[in-house]
């Protein structure tokens, strides 16, 4: 409220202003990068990252398959071709093995991607070292979609700080929020300067309104940046709260045969933005959808994990590279032909809010135990 009241008191209501400048500085310091541009959404940040890499019609962009459509849609904004890369069971994130095959094929075809969009799913960083090594070998920039992973770490560094560009989201469902908003972060300050220019309708520095190229209305307002500054101060507290929610679920349900909670990779800390698990009906006698129905009957919302992009009607016919092999026991081909498809068919996201009271969480747990 302090930062919002400051905005009203100083009459900085309209877009831009002191809160915007300070929020950008504070975000950059939090992630350990040189700069940030705060924007209207994470999707806007992704779009600008593609524009900065001059992605256009006829180009290819590789993208994590297991994600929300907002990750991939900016590829279509620019008329480019999306190629989707499967997940790996160890992290649920992009499989370096599948990415390697895709890059090898693309080089043979003479059609290397203009960028690779790597998603850090459900609060956990992808295994960035092998992904970055592969992309460096082929000279392809990495765009790190950290919309779900702000506050997570990978080998001691903050999620979102590894790619040429990092993408953040402050939508209402994220670990911190500005009600709606996002950010583009990078060590390339000149690229961020151009991103801000494009995000303010590409207005030229003339006395009159002069435009020489297409711009966008993508900047964050001073009011929302004030909300973001206050939220950023409690990021660590929110991470602790989400992880506590996850641990309570795992303590109560982790021993159920057929229940497998999303693993945490040993290379860093997940925020556990959402508590996600898979439910194998052959082992526990109930299906994921039965759990959702039972919770819904008690006015409790739960959802499947993201439907992979290669299964979306919008992306029908796009190339897809699966991981190729599957762990016995946890993943069964009868549940899907790829890791991402299997995770979608078995995966469940439980109520996971930072302000979820223990007694509310107990309602969820008891409902599932009753069904079992």
N, C-alpha and C positions, 0 to 999 in steps of 0.2 A: 504493500500500500504506500510505503514511503516514496518509492520511485514513481509510482503512478501519480501520487499527489504532487510531487515535484513537477511532473509534466503539466498538470493542470495549472499549478501556481505560476509557472513560467510561460504558460500559454503555448507550449510546444505540443499541440494536439495532433497536428497534421503529420504526415510521413516525415521521417528523418528528425534529427534533433540530438540532444546530449545523451539520452538513454541509448539510442542506436549506436552512437560512437563508443560508449562505454561497454555496452553489451558485446560488441565485436571484439574489443580489447580483452574483456574478461573471458570470453569463449576461447580466444586464441591462447591465452595464458593457461586455461584449464586443460586444453588438449596438447599444449607444447608445440604449437605451430606458429608460423609468423603472422598469419592474418586470418580474418573471417569477414564474410559479408552476410548480414542477416537479411532474410527474405520472407516472402509471404507463405512459403511452404517448402518442405523437403523436395517435392516434385519440381518446383521452380529451380531449386539448386541443382538437381540432376539435369534438367533441361539446359541450364546455363553451362554446366560442365561439358555437355556434348557440343554446345555451340562454341565454347572455347577451343575444343579439339577439332572444330570445323567438320563435324559429322553432317553428312547430307545424303541426298538421294543416291542410291547405288552403293553406299558404304555398309559395312557390317559392324555390329557391336555385339560382343559376347556378354552374357548376363546370367547371373544365378537363376536357376529354374525355380527353386523353392523360395518364393517371395510374394509380396503383394503386387498387384498390377501396376501401381504407381512407379515401381522401379523400372519397368520395361516400357511403359507408355511414352516417355519422352523420346525413345528411339523412333517410334512411329511419328511423333511430331515432325521430325526432320526427314521423314521418308526413307529412313535407313532400314536395313534388314537385321532382325534380332536372331541370335543364335544362343540357345539355352544350354547351360552346363549343369549337370546333375549335382546332387548333394552327396556327402559321405556320411556314413552312420556314426562315425566317431564324434562329429561336431554338428551335424545337420547342415553344415555350410558347404560352399563350393568345393567340389572334389578336385584337388590338383591333378590327379590321374586323368580325369575326364577333360580337364582344361588342356593338359599336355597333348592328348589325342586331337582335340579340336584345333589347337595351334599348328600342329604338324600337318593336318589336312589342309588348313587354310594357306599355309606356306606353299604346299604343293599346287594348290589351285591358284596361287598368286592373288589371294584375297584375304590378307591379314586384316584383323579388325582394327578400326580406328580407336577403340577403347575396350576395356574389360570392366564391367560393373560387378563388383563383388559385394554381396549382401552379408552383413553380420546379423544373423537371425536370432530373434527372441532374446537379445541381450548378450550374445556371445560372439566374440571375434572369430572370423574365419582364420584358418592357418595361413597367415599372411606371408611368411618367409618363402615357402615353395611357390606360392602364387606370384609374388613379386619377382622371384628369380626367373620363372618362366617368362613372364611378361617383359622383363628386362632383356632376356635373351632374344626375343623377337621384336623388341623396340616398340612395345604396345603400352600406352599409359593405363594406369589403374585408377578407376573411380570407386572409392570405398563408400558404400551405402551404409552408414552407421546410424540410420534413422532409429533403429531399435536398440542401439548398443551404447548410447552415451553413458559414460561412467565405467564401462568395461575396460579391461586391460589385456594386452598381448605382450608377453615378455617384458613387463615393466613399463610399457608405453601405452598411452590412451588410445582406445579404439577410435577410428576416424582420422588418425594422424599418419597413416601409412601410405595411402594412395597419393597420386599427384593432386587429386582433389578428394576431400571428404565431404559427405553429405549428412546433415543433421535434420531432424524433424522435431518440432515443438507442438505437434498436433495434440488435441485434448487427451488422447489415450497414451501419450508417451510418458517417460519416467519424469521429465519436467515439461511444462507446457507454457506457451504464451497464448493459449486458447486456439491459435492457429499460427503457424509460422515455421521457419526452417533456417538453415544456414549453409553456406558453402565455405569450407575452410581449406587453406593451402599454404605452402611455403612460397608460392609464386605470387608475389605482391602485385606484379604487373597484370597477371591474369585476373586477380581479384579486382583490380582497378577497372579492367574492361567489363567484368561481370557486373559491377555496380552501375556502370554506364549503360549496359544493355538492360539492366533491371529498372532503370528510370527512363524508359521510352527512348533510349539512345539519343537523348537530346544533346545537340552540339553546344559548345560554350560560346553562344552568340547572344547578342542583346535581344534578338527576336527568337521565335521558336523555329529552330533549324534542325532538320533530320535528313541524314544521308543513308540510313539503313534502318531495318526493322528493329524496334525495341519492344520492351515488355514492361508491364506494370507489376513488378515483382518485389519491390522493397517493403520492408517491415515498418510499421508505424512506431513513433516514439512512445506511444502508450503501451503497445504490446512489448516493446523492448524493455520497458520498465518492469513489466510482469516477469519477463525472462531473467532480468538481473536478480530479482528476488528469488526466483525459482533456482537459479544456478547456485545460490548460497546454500541450498539444502540438498544438493545433488547427492552427496555422500550419505546423508540421512535416508534419502529415498532408496538408494541402492541397498543399504542395510535392511530396510523394511521389506523390500521385495525378496531379498535372499532369505529373510526370516520366514516369510510366507511360504516360499518354496520348501524350506527345511521342515516346516510343520506338516505340509502335505506328504513329503517323503517319509517322515517319521511314522505317520499314521497309515500310509498306503504303500510304502516302498517294498514291503514284504509280500504283497499280493502277487501270486504267480500270474504272469502275463502282463503286469504293469511295469513298464520301463520308462523311468523319467529321463528327460533330455540330459545326456551326459555333459559334464563340465570338463573341458579340455585342460590338461595339466600345464599348458603354456600361459595361462592367465586366469583372470577372474571374470565370470559372467555377472551381469546385473540381475539375472533371472527376471528380466522385464515381464515376461509371462511364464507361469508355471506350465510347461508342456510335457506331455508324456504320450507313449503309445500303449494301446490296449489290444492284446492278442486274444480274440474270442475263443480260439482253440484251447488256450491255457487257462483262462479265468472264467469262461462260460457266459460272459456278457460282452456286448459289442460297444464300441465307442458311441454309436448313435443311441443305444439304449441308455447310456449314462447321460447323454445330452437331454434325452426325453425325460428321464427321471428328475434331473435337476430343473428342467423347464416347468415340470408339474409343481415344483416348489418355488416357482418364480425366481430361479437362479439361472443366470445366463452362462453358458459355456459354448465353445465353438470348436470346429475342426481346425487343424493347422492350415496354413495357406494352401490353396489349390495350385499345384505347379503350373507354370506358364505354358508348358508344352501340352497341357490338357485343356487350356482355355480356348473357347471357340475363336476368340479374337486372334490368337496366335496359331491357329490350325495351319499345319504345313511348314512351320518354321523348323529349322534344323535343331536337333537335340542330341547331346552327347551324354550317354549314361555312364555310370561309374564302372560298369563292366563286370564286377564280382560282388558277391553279397556275403555278409557274415552269416554263418549257420546259427540257427537258434533265434536270434533277434529279428532277422529279416527273412521273409519267405516269399518266393516268387509268386505264390498264389495270391499275395496281397498287392501285386503290382510288378511291372517290368523294370522298374528303376527304384533307386533309393528314395528319391523325392516322391514318387507315386505311392510307394509303400508307406512312407511317413504320412502322406495325405490320407490314405485309406484307414490308417490306424490311429492317427494323431489327434490329441485333444488338448485344448487350452482351457485351464480352469480360472475362475476369478482370482485375480492376482494384484489388485490395487494396493498402493502403498498404505492407504488408510483402511484396508480391510481388517476389521476387528477380529480378534481370536474367536469370539463367539459366533461371528458370521462365518468364519472359515470352518468352524466345527459343524455348522449346519450343512455345509457342502460335503464334508468328510462323512458325516453320519448318513446323509442321503445315499452316497456311493456305497457305504458299508451295508446299508439296508438292502440295496439292489443286489449286492454280492451274496 
